[in-house]
Amino acid sequence: MLVTGPLVLLALLACGCGGARPSLEEATRLLRDDGAALSRLALPGKAVTLTRETSGCPAGTARGVYTLTGDLPQDSGAQAPAAVASTLAAEFHRMGYQEGESPQERFGLNVSVVRKESLGIVFTVALRSERPNVEITGTTACAS
């Protein structure tokens, strides 16, 4: 029956399943939950923050920003950055993130970007030689 397609589309739009992004509160909660999974990574000097930011957002909207910083263990050797990157990649994959465009390694800085497009959440992971060696920043899309 030809009427089925439009009825399904109307049902998706009515339930908010047609690609609508979550509210700022919902997206920030998801960002916090995903960040909590990442914060289990054992890093000396680890610091975690979750804030709300309005810069770069249209008037009346804001974005959630999650930041985790820490250092590689001093006795971890040359393989530590690769081990941290592998652990983070597995965790992001488990949480449903997809790899995004990442700049190439430059000046001792290795940056990776992962996204949950449907939710507008992006995480950027920077591994570098100076401290803090690990910096993970997650942001939501601007929302109200």
N, CA, C and O atoms as a GROMACS GRO file, in nm:
protein
  576
    1MET      N    1   0.084  -0.118   0.000
    1MET     CA    2   0.000   0.000   0.000
    1MET      C    3   0.088   0.124   0.000
    1MET      O    4   0.182   0.131   0.079
    2LEU      N    5   0.061   0.220  -0.084
    2LEU     CA    6   0.144   0.339  -0.099
    2LEU      C    7   0.136   0.435   0.018
    2LEU      O    8   0.225   0.518   0.034
    3VAL      N    9   0.035   0.426   0.100
    3VAL     CA   10   0.017   0.518   0.211
    3VAL      C   11   0.116   0.489   0.324
    3VAL      O   12   0.139   0.576   0.408
    4THR      N   13   0.173   0.370   0.330
    4THR     CA   14   0.260   0.330   0.439
    4THR      C   15   0.381   0.421   0.454
    4THR      O   16   0.413   0.461   0.565
    5GLY      N   17   0.450   0.454   0.345
    5GLY     CA   18   0.569   0.540   0.351
    5GLY      C   19   0.542   0.673   0.418
    5GLY      O   20   0.614   0.708   0.512
    6PRO      N   21   0.441   0.750   0.374
    6PRO     CA   22   0.412   0.878   0.440
    6PRO      C   23   0.370   0.861   0.586
    6PRO      O   24   0.402   0.946   0.669
    7LEU      N   25   0.300   0.752   0.619
    7LEU     CA   26   0.261   0.730   0.758
    7LEU      C   27   0.383   0.705   0.846
    7LEU      O   28   0.390   0.754   0.958
    8VAL      N   29   0.478   0.628   0.795
    8VAL     CA   30   0.601   0.604   0.871
    8VAL      C   31   0.677   0.734   0.890
    8VAL      O   32   0.727   0.761   1.000
    9LEU      N   33   0.688   0.815   0.786
    9LEU     CA   34   0.756   0.944   0.795
    9LEU      C   35   0.688   1.034   0.898
    9LEU      O   36   0.756   1.098   0.978
   10LEU      N   37   0.555   1.039   0.896
   10LEU     CA   38   0.483   1.120   0.994
   10LEU      C   39   0.506   1.069   1.136
   10LEU      O   40   0.521   1.148   1.228
   11ALA      N   41   0.509   0.936   1.153
   11ALA     CA   42   0.533   0.880   1.286
   11ALA      C   43   0.674   0.915   1.334
   11ALA      O   44   0.692   0.947   1.451
   12LEU      N   45   0.774   0.909   1.245
   12LEU     CA   46   0.910   0.945   1.282
   12LEU      C   47   0.920   1.092   1.322
   12LEU      O   48   0.986   1.125   1.420
   13LEU      N   49   0.856   1.178   1.246
   13LEU     CA   50   0.859   1.321   1.278
   13LEU      C   51   0.787   1.349   1.409
   13LEU      O   52   0.831   1.432   1.488
   14ALA      N   53   0.676   1.281   1.432
   14ALA     CA   54   0.599   1.304   1.554
   14ALA      C   55   0.676   1.259   1.678
   14ALA      O   56   0.665   1.322   1.784
   15CYS      N   57   0.754   1.151   1.667
   15CYS     CA   58   0.826   1.102   1.784
   15CYS      C   59   0.961   1.170   1.800
   15CYS      O   60   1.031   1.147   1.898
   16GLY      N   61   0.999   1.255   1.704
   16GLY     CA   62   1.129   1.322   1.714
   16GLY      C   63   1.242   1.234   1.664
   16GLY      O   64   1.359   1.265   1.689
   17CYS      N   65   1.211   1.126   1.593
   17CYS     CA   66   1.312   1.033   1.547
   17CYS      C   67   1.363   1.067   1.408
   17CYS      O   68   1.448   0.996   1.355
   18GLY      N   69   1.315   1.172   1.347
   18GLY     CA   70   1.351   1.206   1.210
   18GLY      C   71   1.477   1.289   1.200
   18GLY      O   72   1.484   1.375   1.112
   19GLY      N   73   1.576   1.268   1.286
   19GLY     CA   74   1.702   1.338   1.275
   19GLY      C   75   1.711   1.459   1.367
   19GLY      O   76   1.811   1.531   1.364
   20ALA      N   77   1.610   1.483   1.448
   20ALA     CA   78   1.615   1.596   1.541
   20ALA      C   79   1.723   1.570   1.646
   20ALA      O   80   1.734   1.460   1.698
   21ARG      N   81   1.801   1.671   1.675
   21ARG     CA   82   1.907   1.659   1.775
   21ARG      C   83   1.847   1.671   1.915
   21ARG      O   84   1.741   1.732   1.932
   22PRO      N   85   1.914   1.613   2.014
   22PRO     CA   86   1.865   1.624   2.151
   22PRO      C   87   1.879   1.766   2.205
   22PRO      O   88   1.954   1.848   2.151
   23SER      N   89   1.807   1.793   2.313
   23SER     CA   90   1.820   1.923   2.379
   23SER      C   91   1.960   1.933   2.439
   23SER      O   92   2.032   1.834   2.447
   24LEU      N   93   1.998   2.054   2.481
   24LEU     CA   94   2.129   2.073   2.543
   24LEU      C   95   2.142   1.985   2.667
   24LEU      O   96   2.247   1.924   2.689
   25GLU      N   97   2.038   1.978   2.746
   25GLU     CA   98   2.041   1.897   2.869
   25GLU      C   99   2.062   1.749   2.836
   25GLU      O  100   2.143   1.682   2.900
   26GLU      N  101   1.989   1.699   2.736
   26GLU     CA  102   2.003   1.558   2.697
   26GLU      C  103   2.141   1.530   2.639
   26GLU      O  104   2.205   1.431   2.675
   27ALA      N  105   2.188   1.617   2.550
   27ALA     CA  106   2.319   1.597   2.488
   27ALA      C  107   2.431   1.606   2.592
   27ALA      O  108   2.527   1.529   2.585
   28THR      N  109   2.420   1.698   2.686
   28THR     CA  110   2.522   1.712   2.790
   28THR      C  111   2.524   1.590   2.880
   28THR      O  112   2.630   1.546   2.924
   29ARG      N  113   2.406   1.534   2.910
   29ARG     CA  114   2.400   1.411   2.990
   29ARG      C  115   2.470   1.297   2.917
   29ARG      O  116   2.547   1.222   2.978
   30LEU      N  117   2.445   1.283   2.786
   30LEU     CA  118   2.512   1.179   2.707
   30LEU      C  119   2.663   1.203   2.701
   30LEU      O  120   2.741   1.108   2.711
   31LEU      N  121   2.702   1.328   2.685
   31LEU     CA  122   2.844   1.363   2.684
   31LEU      C  123   2.908   1.326   2.817
   31LEU      O  124   3.018   1.270   2.820
   32ARG      N  125   2.842   1.358   2.927
   32ARG     CA  126   2.892   1.327   3.061
   32ARG      C  127   2.905   1.175   3.079
   32ARG      O  128   3.006   1.127   3.132
   33ASP      N  129   2.804   1.100   3.035
   33ASP     CA  130   2.808   0.954   3.050
   33ASP      C  131   2.922   0.894   2.968
   33ASP      O  132   2.993   0.806   3.017
   34ASP      N  133   2.940   0.940   2.845
   34ASP     CA  134   3.050   0.890   2.762
   34ASP      C  135   3.184   0.931   2.821
   34ASP      O  136   3.279   0.854   2.819
   35GLY      N  137   3.191   1.052   2.872
   35GLY     CA  138   3.313   1.099   2.937
   35GLY      C  139   3.347   1.016   3.060
   35GLY      O  140   3.464   0.990   3.087
   36ALA      N  141   3.245   0.975   3.135
   36ALA     CA  142   3.268   0.893   3.255
   36ALA      C  143   3.333   0.760   3.217
   36ALA      O  144   3.419   0.709   3.289
   37ALA      N  145   3.292   0.704   3.104
   37ALA     CA  146   3.353   0.579   3.057
   37ALA      C  147   3.500   0.603   3.024
   37ALA      O  148   3.585   0.518   3.054
   38LEU      N  149   3.531   0.716   2.962
   38LEU     CA  150   3.670   0.748   2.927
   38LEU      C  151   3.753   0.778   3.051
   38LEU      O  152   3.873   0.751   3.052
   39SER      N  153   3.692   0.834   3.153
   39SER     CA  154   3.767   0.876   3.272
   39SER      C  155   3.816   0.758   3.355
   39SER      O  156   3.891   0.776   3.451
   40ARG      N  157   3.776   0.637   3.318
   40ARG     CA  158   3.829   0.519   3.387
   40ARG      C  159   3.975   0.492   3.348
   40ARG      O  160   4.043   0.413   3.412
   41LEU      N  161   4.021   0.559   3.244
   41LEU     CA  162   4.160   0.544   3.201
   41LEU      C  163   4.252   0.595   3.313
   41LEU      O  164   4.235   0.707   3.361
   42ALA      N  165   4.347   0.512   3.353
   42ALA     CA  166   4.437   0.549   3.463
   42ALA      C  167   4.547   0.641   3.411
   42ALA      O  168   4.638   0.598   3.340
   43LEU      N  169   4.538   0.768   3.448
   43LEU     CA  170   4.636   0.868   3.409
   43LEU      C  171   4.677   0.948   3.532
   43LEU      O  172   4.590   1.003   3.600
   44PRO      N  173   4.806   0.956   3.563
   44PRO     CA  174   4.849   1.040   3.675
   44PRO      C  175   4.808   1.186   3.651
   44PRO      O  176   4.812   1.234   3.538
   45GLY      N  177   4.769   1.253   3.758
   45GLY     CA  178   4.732   1.394   3.750
   45GLY      C  179   4.605   1.419   3.672
   45GLY      O  180   4.584   1.529   3.620
   46LYS      N  181   4.519   1.318   3.663
   46LYS     CA  182   4.397   1.330   3.584
   46LYS      C  183   4.305   1.438   3.640
   46LYS      O  184   4.285   1.447   3.761
   47ALA      N  185   4.251   1.520   3.550
   47ALA     CA  186   4.153   1.624   3.586
   47ALA      C  187   4.038   1.617   3.486
   47ALA      O  188   4.060   1.602   3.366
   48VAL      N  189   3.916   1.627   3.536
   48VAL     CA  190   3.796   1.619   3.452
   48VAL      C  191   3.708   1.739   3.480
   48VAL      O  192   3.685   1.774   3.596
   49THR      N  193   3.658   1.803   3.374
   49THR     CA  194   3.562   1.912   3.390
   49THR      C  195   3.448   1.894   3.291
   49THR      O  196   3.466   1.838   3.183
   50LEU      N  197   3.332   1.943   3.329
   50LEU     CA  198   3.215   1.947   3.240
   50LEU      C  199   3.156   2.086   3.256
   50LEU      O  200   3.113   2.124   3.365
   51THR      N  201   3.155   2.162   3.148
   51THR     CA  202   3.108   2.300   3.154
   51THR      C  203   3.008   2.326   3.042
   51THR      O  204   2.986   2.243   2.954
   52ARG      N  205   2.949   2.444   3.048
   52ARG     CA  206   2.858   2.492   2.944
   52ARG      C  207   2.923   2.615   2.882
   52ARG      O  208   2.974   2.701   2.953
   53GLU      N  209   2.921   2.623   2.749
   53GLU     CA  210   2.988   2.732   2.679
   53GLU      C  211   2.893   2.792   2.576
   53GLU      O  212   2.820   2.720   2.507
   54THR      N  213   2.894   2.925   2.565
   54THR     CA  214   2.807   2.991   2.467
   54THR      C  215   2.884   3.049   2.349
   54THR      O  216   2.822   3.084   2.248
   55SER      N  217   3.016   3.061   2.359
   55SER     CA  218   3.092   3.123   2.249
   55SER      C  219   3.079   3.038   2.122
   55SER      O  220   3.093   2.916   2.125
   56GLY      N  221   3.052   3.107   2.011
   56GLY     CA  222   3.036   3.040   1.883
   56GLY      C  223   2.898   2.980   1.860
   56GLY      O  224   2.874   2.920   1.755
   57CYS      N  225   2.808   2.996   1.956
   57CYS     CA  226   2.672   2.943   1.943
   57CYS      C  227   2.575   3.057   1.915
   57CYS      O  228   2.598   3.170   1.959
   58PRO      N  229   2.467   3.030   1.842
   58PRO     CA  230   2.365   3.133   1.821
   58PRO      C  231   2.306   3.179   1.955
   58PRO      O  232   2.309   3.105   2.054
   59ALA      N  233   2.252   3.300   1.957
   59ALA     CA  234   2.192   3.355   2.079
   59ALA      C  235   2.088   3.258   2.134
   59ALA      O  236   2.009   3.201   2.060
   60GLY      N  237   2.089   3.242   2.265
   60GLY     CA  238   1.992   3.156   2.332
   60GLY      C  239   2.029   3.009   2.333
   60GLY      O  240   1.951   2.926   2.380
   61THR      N  241   2.148   2.975   2.280
   61THR     CA  242   2.193   2.835   2.280
   61THR      C  243   2.331   2.826   2.344
   61THR      O  244   2.399   2.926   2.366
   62ALA      N  245   2.369   2.704   2.375
   62ALA     CA  246   2.500   2.677   2.435
   62ALA      C  247   2.541   2.536   2.396
   62ALA      O  248   2.464   2.461   2.336
   63ARG      N  249   2.664   2.501   2.432
   63ARG     CA  250   2.711   2.365   2.410
   63ARG      C  251   2.772   2.313   2.539
   63ARG      O  252   2.823   2.390   2.620
   64GLY      N  253   2.766   2.181   2.558
   64GLY     CA  254   2.833   2.117   2.669
   64GLY      C  255   2.976   2.087   2.629
   64GLY      O  256   3.002   2.049   2.514
   65VAL      N  257   3.070   2.105   2.722
   65VAL     CA  258   3.211   2.078   2.694
   65VAL      C  259   3.267   1.991   2.807
   65VAL      O  260   3.264   2.029   2.924
   66TYR      N  261   3.318   1.875   2.770
   66TYR     CA  262   3.380   1.781   2.863
   66TYR      C  263   3.530   1.780   2.834
   66TYR      O  264   3.571   1.769   2.719
   67THR      N  265   3.611   1.793   2.939
   67THR     CA  266   3.756   1.790   2.920
   67THR      C  267   3.818   1.695   3.022
   67THR      O  268   3.787   1.700   3.141
   68LEU      N  269   3.906   1.609   2.973
   68LEU     CA  270   3.984   1.520   3.058
   68LEU      C  271   4.131   1.540   3.020
   68LEU      O  272   4.166   1.530   2.902
   69THR      N  273   4.214   1.569   3.118
   69THR     CA  274   4.358   1.581   3.094
   69THR      C  275   4.431   1.491   3.192
   69THR      O  276   4.381   1.463   3.300
   70GLY      N  277   4.549   1.447   3.154
   70GLY     CA  278   4.630   1.365   3.242
   70GLY      C  279   4.764   1.336   3.176
   70GLY      O  280   4.788   1.374   3.062
   71ASP      N  281   4.848   1.269   3.250
   71ASP     CA  282   4.981   1.236   3.202
   71ASP      C  283   4.996   1.086   3.186
   71ASP      O  284   4.928   1.007   3.251
   72LEU      N  285   5.087   1.049   3.099
   72LEU     CA  286   5.124   0.909   3.086
   72LEU      C  287   5.209   0.872   3.206
   72LEU      O  288   5.286   0.955   3.254
   73PRO      N  289   5.197   0.750   3.257
   73PRO     CA  290   5.283   0.709   3.369
   73PRO      C  291   5.430   0.722   3.330
   73PRO      O  292   5.468   0.686   3.218
   74GLN      N  293   5.512   0.774   3.421
   74GLN     CA  294   5.653   0.799   3.392
   74GLN      C  295   5.729   0.673   3.356
   74GLN      O  296   5.821   0.677   3.275
   75ASP      N  297   5.693   0.560   3.416
   75ASP     CA  298   5.765   0.436   3.391
   75ASP      C  299   5.700   0.352   3.281
   75ASP      O  300   5.726   0.232   3.271
   76SER      N  301   5.615   0.414   3.198
   76SER     CA  302   5.539   0.338   3.099
   76SER      C  303   5.614   0.311   2.970
   76SER      O  304   5.571   0.226   2.891
   77GLY      N  305   5.722   0.379   2.945
   77GLY     CA  306   5.803   0.353   2.827
   77GLY      C  307   5.748   0.414   2.700
   77GLY      O  308   5.648   0.487   2.703
   78ALA      N  309   5.813   0.385   2.591
   78ALA     CA  310   5.780   0.445   2.462
   78ALA      C  311   5.648   0.394   2.405
   78ALA      O  312   5.591   0.459   2.318
   79GLN      N  313   5.599   0.280   2.452
   79GLN     CA  314   5.476   0.223   2.399
   79GLN      C  315   5.350   0.282   2.463
   79GLN      O  316   5.239   0.253   2.418
   80ALA      N  317   5.364   0.363   2.566
   80ALA     CA  318   5.248   0.416   2.639
   80ALA      C  319   5.152   0.496   2.551
   80ALA      O  320   5.032   0.474   2.560
   81PRO      N  321   5.200   0.588   2.465
   81PRO     CA  322   5.104   0.661   2.382
   81PRO      C  323   5.022   0.569   2.291
   81PRO      O  324   4.902   0.590   2.274
   82ALA      N  325   5.086   0.468   2.234
   82ALA     CA  326   5.013   0.374   2.148
   82ALA      C  327   4.912   0.294   2.229
   82ALA      O  328   4.803   0.266   2.180
   83ALA      N  329   4.948   0.256   2.351
   83ALA     CA  330   4.856   0.179   2.435
   83ALA      C  331   4.735   0.263   2.474
   83ALA      O  332   4.623   0.214   2.472
   84VAL      N  333   4.758   0.390   2.508
   84VAL     CA  334   4.647   0.480   2.543
   84VAL      C  335   4.558   0.501   2.421
   84VAL      O  336   4.435   0.496   2.432
   85ALA      N  337   4.619   0.526   2.306
   85ALA     CA  338   4.541   0.546   2.183
   85ALA      C  339   4.457   0.424   2.151
   85ALA      O  340   4.341   0.438   2.111
   86SER      N  341   4.513   0.306   2.166
   86SER     CA  342   4.440   0.182   2.138
   86SER      C  343   4.324   0.163   2.235
   86SER      O  344   4.214   0.125   2.194
   87THR      N  345   4.347   0.190   2.362
   87THR     CA  346   4.242   0.178   2.463
   87THR      C  347   4.128   0.275   2.433
   87THR      O  348   4.011   0.239   2.439
   88LEU      N  349   4.164   0.400   2.402
   88LEU     CA  350   4.062   0.500   2.370
   88LEU      C  351   3.985   0.464   2.243
   88LEU      O  352   3.863   0.480   2.238
   89ALA      N  353   4.055   0.417   2.141
   89ALA     CA  354   3.989   0.379   2.016
   89ALA      C  355   3.887   0.269   2.041
   89ALA      O  356   3.775   0.275   1.989
   90ALA      N  357   3.923   0.169   2.120
   90ALA     CA  358   3.831   0.059   2.152
   90ALA      C  359   3.710   0.111   2.228
   90ALA      O  360   3.597   0.070   2.201
   91GLU      N  361   3.732   0.200   2.324
   91GLU     CA  362   3.622   0.254   2.404
   91GLU      C  363   3.529   0.339   2.318
   91GLU      O  364   3.407   0.326   2.329
   92PHE      N  365   3.583   0.425   2.234
   92PHE     CA  366   3.499   0.506   2.146
   92PHE      C  367   3.418   0.418   2.051
   92PHE      O  368   3.300   0.443   2.027
   93HIS      N  369   3.481   0.316   1.997
   93HIS     CA  370   3.411   0.224   1.907
   93HIS      C  371   3.296   0.155   1.982
   93HIS      O  372   3.186   0.144   1.928
   94ARG      N  373   3.322   0.110   2.104
   94ARG     CA  374   3.219   0.044   2.185
   94ARG      C  375   3.100   0.137   2.210
   94ARG      O  376   2.986   0.092   2.217
   95MET      N  377   3.127   0.266   2.224
   95MET     CA  378   3.021   0.364   2.251
   95MET      C  379   2.952   0.413   2.123
   95MET      O  380   2.860   0.495   2.130
   96GLY      N  381   2.994   0.365   2.007
   96GLY     CA  382   2.927   0.399   1.882
   96GLY      C  383   2.979   0.520   1.809
   96GLY      O  384   2.910   0.575   1.723
   97TYR      N  385   3.100   0.564   1.842
   97TYR     CA  386   3.159   0.678   1.772
   97TYR      C  387   3.224   0.633   1.642
   97TYR      O  388   3.273   0.521   1.630
   98GLN      N  389   3.224   0.723   1.545
   98GLN     CA  390   3.287   0.699   1.416
   98GLN      C  391   3.407   0.793   1.402
   98GLN      O  392   3.404   0.906   1.450
   99GLU      N  393   3.511   0.744   1.335
   99GLU     CA  394   3.628   0.830   1.313
   99GLU      C  395   3.591   0.948   1.225
   99GLU      O  396   3.519   0.933   1.126
  100GLY      N  397   3.641   1.065   1.261
  100GLY     CA  398   3.620   1.185   1.181
  100GLY      C  399   3.750   1.223   1.114
  100GLY      O  400   3.850   1.152   1.124
  101GLU      N  401   3.748   1.335   1.045
  101GLU     CA  402   3.869   1.387   0.983
  101GLU      C  403   3.966   1.428   1.093
  101GLU      O  404   3.931   1.506   1.181
  102SER      N  405   4.086   1.377   1.087
  102SER     CA  406   4.188   1.409   1.187
  102SER      C  407   4.309   1.468   1.119
  102SER      O  408   4.354   1.418   1.016
  103PRO      N  409   4.364   1.575   1.177
  103PRO     CA  410   4.487   1.630   1.120
  103PRO      C  411   4.602   1.530   1.136
  103PRO      O  412   4.598   1.443   1.223
  104GLN      N  413   4.702   1.543   1.056
  104GLN     CA  414   4.819   1.456   1.065
  104GLN      C  415   4.903   1.495   1.186
  104GLN      O  416   4.895   1.607   1.236
  105GLU      N  417   4.985   1.401   1.230
  105GLU     CA  418   5.073   1.428   1.344
  105GLU      C  419   5.171   1.538   1.306
  105GLU      O  420   5.233   1.534   1.200
  106ARG      N  421   5.184   1.637   1.397
  106ARG     CA  422   5.276   1.748   1.373
  106ARG      C  423   5.337   1.794   1.505
  106ARG      O  424   5.270   1.801   1.608
  107PHE      N  425   5.464   1.824   1.501
  107PHE     CA  426   5.533   1.883   1.615
  107PHE      C  427   5.511   1.804   1.744
  107PHE      O  428   5.494   1.863   1.851
  108GLY      N  429   5.511   1.671   1.734
  108GLY     CA  430   5.495   1.588   1.853
  108GLY      C  431   5.353   1.582   1.904
  108GLY      O  432   5.330   1.537   2.017
  109LEU      N  433   5.256   1.626   1.825
  109LEU     CA  434   5.116   1.626   1.866
  109LEU      C  435   5.039   1.532   1.773
  109LEU      O  436   5.040   1.550   1.651
  110ASN      N  437   4.971   1.434   1.830
  110ASN     CA  438   4.891   1.340   1.755
  110ASN      C  439   4.744   1.365   1.792
  110ASN      O  440   4.707   1.350   1.908
  111VAL      N  441   4.663   1.402   1.694
  111VAL     CA  442   4.523   1.438   1.722
  111VAL      C  443   4.431   1.343   1.648
  111VAL      O  444   4.452   1.311   1.531
  112SER      N  445   4.328   1.296   1.719
  112SER     CA  446   4.224   1.212   1.660
  112SER      C  447   4.088   1.274   1.689
  112SER      O  448   4.068   1.336   1.794
  113VAL      N  449   3.995   1.258   1.596
  113VAL     CA  450   3.860   1.311   1.612
  113VAL      C  451   3.761   1.198   1.590
  113VAL      O  452   3.772   1.123   1.493
  114VAL      N  453   3.662   1.185   1.680
  114VAL     CA  454   3.555   1.087   1.666
  114VAL      C  455   3.422   1.158   1.685
  114VAL      O  456   3.414   1.257   1.758
  115ARG      N  457   3.318   1.106   1.619
  115ARG     CA  458   3.188   1.174   1.620
  115ARG      C  459   3.072   1.076   1.641
  115ARG      O  460   3.079   0.960   1.602
  116LYS      N  461   2.967   1.128   1.703
  116LYS     CA  462   2.835   1.067   1.703
  116LYS      C  463   2.747   1.169   1.631
  116LYS      O  464   2.685   1.254   1.694
  117GLU      N  465   2.743   1.158   1.499
  117GLU     CA  466   2.675   1.258   1.416
  117GLU      C  467   2.530   1.279   1.458
  117GLU      O  468   2.484   1.393   1.466
  118SER      N  469   2.458   1.170   1.485
  118SER     CA  470   2.315   1.182   1.514
  118SER      C  471   2.289   1.263   1.640
  118SER      O  472   2.182   1.322   1.656
  119LEU      N  473   2.387   1.267   1.731
  119LEU     CA  474   2.370   1.342   1.855
  119LEU      C  475   2.446   1.474   1.855
  119LEU      O  476   2.431   1.555   1.946
  120GLY      N  477   2.528   1.495   1.754
  120GLY     CA  478   2.606   1.619   1.747
  120GLY      C  479   2.718   1.625   1.850
  120GLY      O  480   2.756   1.734   1.892
  121ILE      N  481   2.771   1.509   1.890
  121ILE     CA  482   2.880   1.504   1.989
  121ILE      C  483   3.010   1.471   1.917
  121ILE      O  484   3.016   1.378   1.837
  122VAL      N  485   3.114   1.550   1.946
  122VAL     CA  486   3.246   1.530   1.886
  122VAL      C  487   3.349   1.525   1.998
  122VAL      O  488   3.349   1.610   2.088
  123PHE      N  489   3.436   1.425   1.994
  123PHE     CA  490   3.549   1.416   2.086
  123PHE      C  491   3.677   1.435   2.008
  123PHE      O  492   3.694   1.379   1.899
  124THR      N  493   3.769   1.514   2.063
  124THR     CA  494   3.902   1.532   2.007
  124THR      C  495   4.002   1.481   2.110
  124THR      O  496   3.996   1.518   2.227
  125VAL      N  497   4.093   1.395   2.066
  125VAL     CA  498   4.195   1.338   2.154
  125VAL      C  499   4.331   1.386   2.106
  125VAL      O  500   4.367   1.368   1.990
  126ALA      N  501   4.406   1.448   2.196
  126ALA     CA  502   4.541   1.494   2.164
  126ALA      C  503   4.640   1.422   2.254
  126ALA      O  504   4.628   1.424   2.377
  127LEU      N  505   4.739   1.358   2.193
  127LEU     CA  506   4.849   1.294   2.265
  127LEU      C  507   4.976   1.369   2.227
  127LEU      O  508   5.004   1.388   2.109
  128ARG      N  509   5.052   1.412   2.328
  128ARG     CA  510   5.171   1.493   2.300
  128ARG      C  511   5.282   1.461   2.399
  128ARG      O  512   5.259   1.396   2.501
  129SER      N  513   5.400   1.509   2.368
  129SER     CA  514   5.516   1.480   2.452
  129SER      C  515   5.518   1.565   2.578
  129SER      O  516   5.561   1.518   2.684
  130GLU      N  517   5.471   1.690   2.571
  130GLU     CA  518   5.472   1.773   2.692
  130GLU      C  519   5.343   1.749   2.773
  130GLU      O  520   5.245   1.695   2.723
  131ARG      N  521   5.347   1.791   2.899
  131ARG     CA  522   5.236   1.767   2.990
  131ARG      C  523   5.131   1.875   2.980
  131ARG      O  524   5.165   1.992   2.961
  132PRO      N  525   5.005   1.841   2.992
  132PRO     CA  526   4.956   1.705   3.007
  132PRO      C  527   4.969   1.629   2.876
  132PRO      O  528   4.943   1.683   2.768
  133ASN      N  529   5.012   1.502   2.886
  133ASN     CA  530   5.036   1.420   2.768
  133ASN      C  531   4.907   1.382   2.695
  133ASN      O  532   4.908   1.359   2.574
  134VAL      N  533   4.798   1.376   2.769
  134VAL     CA  534   4.670   1.335   2.712
  134VAL      C  535   4.567   1.444   2.739
  134VAL      O  536   4.549   1.488   2.853
  135GLU      N  537   4.499   1.488   2.633
  135GLU     CA  538   4.389   1.583   2.649
  135GLU      C  539   4.274   1.536   2.562
  135GLU      O  540   4.287   1.523   2.440
  136ILE      N  541   4.161   1.512   2.625
  136ILE     CA  542   4.040   1.467   2.556
  136ILE      C  543   3.934   1.575   2.577
  136ILE      O  544   3.902   1.610   2.690
  137THR      N  545   3.881   1.626   2.467
  137THR     CA  546   3.778   1.728   2.475
  137THR      C  547   3.656   1.682   2.395
  137THR      O  548   3.667   1.650   2.277
  138GLY      N  549   3.542   1.680   2.461
  138GLY     CA  550   3.416   1.644   2.395
  138GLY      C  551   3.324   1.763   2.395
  138GLY      O  552   3.316   1.836   2.494
  139THR      N  553   3.252   1.785   2.284
  139THR     CA  554   3.157   1.895   2.277
  139THR      C  555   3.026   1.847   2.217
  139THR      O  556   3.024   1.756   2.134
  140THR      N  557   2.919   1.910   2.260
  140THR     CA  558   2.790   1.886   2.198
  140THR      C  559   2.769   1.995   2.093
  140THR      O  560   2.843   2.093   2.088
  141ALA      N  561   2.668   1.976   2.010
  141ALA     CA  562   2.630   2.082   1.919
  141ALA      C  563   2.562   2.192   2.000
  141ALA      O  564   2.516   2.167   2.111
  142CYS      N  565   2.556   2.312   1.946
  142CYS     CA  566   2.483   2.421   2.012
  142CYS      C  567   2.334   2.386   2.015
  142CYS      O  568   2.276   2.346   1.914
  143ALA      N  569   2.274   2.401   2.130
  143ALA     CA  570   2.132   2.368   2.147
  143ALA      C  571   2.075   2.449   2.261
  143ALA      O  572   2.148   2.513   2.337
  144SER      N  573   1.945   2.446   2.273
  144SER     CA  574   1.881   2.517   2.385
  144SER      C  575   1.820   2.418   2.482
  144SER      O  576   1.761   2.458   2.582
   0.00000   0.00000   0.00000
